[in-house]
């Protein structure tokens, strides 16, 4: 399945772009297309949801290109690799939807706590991958547009990368030191 998606990057990008277009048309005919202020403050610049027509298809294209490159380098079987990518995408999509629901249902006070959840999960899962970025941005597109999630996600992804790789590096260093002390 993933191999077919990688072969049809343009079509998949078009599908996600159509999703954004449908959201924008719905907004347009129900009061106008929303613009979101940075940090939800009126004095900060506003970013229109129209930018999602550009950001989502481009992000989808880049994501599928990066996944394809990673697939070529991977030692996993095609099915295992596909499952790994799909799990990452779906997992972060669900996480993003939970953030969106908190905002939509007026529970924004809990968002800072939920926003830190990926950093804890990064101890065990590689949340820094492109499929996670795409899932996060798609999940938040209805609530925050196609650009604001792109401003938040890199912070979470870089933090996830540092935690996932850094903790593993430190633990493996301690394990080597422990083994060398034990053998001498």
Secondary structure, DSSP 8 states (H G I E B T S, - for coil): -HHHHHHTHHHHHHHHHHHHHHHHHHHHTTT---EEEGGG-TTS-EEEGGGHHHHHHHHHHHHHHHHHHHHHH--S-HHHHHHHHHHHHHHHHHHHHHHHHHHHTT-GGGHHHHHTHHHHHTTTS-TTSHHHHHHHHHHHHHHHTTTHHHHHHHHHHHHHHHHHHHHHHHHHHHHHHHHHHHH-
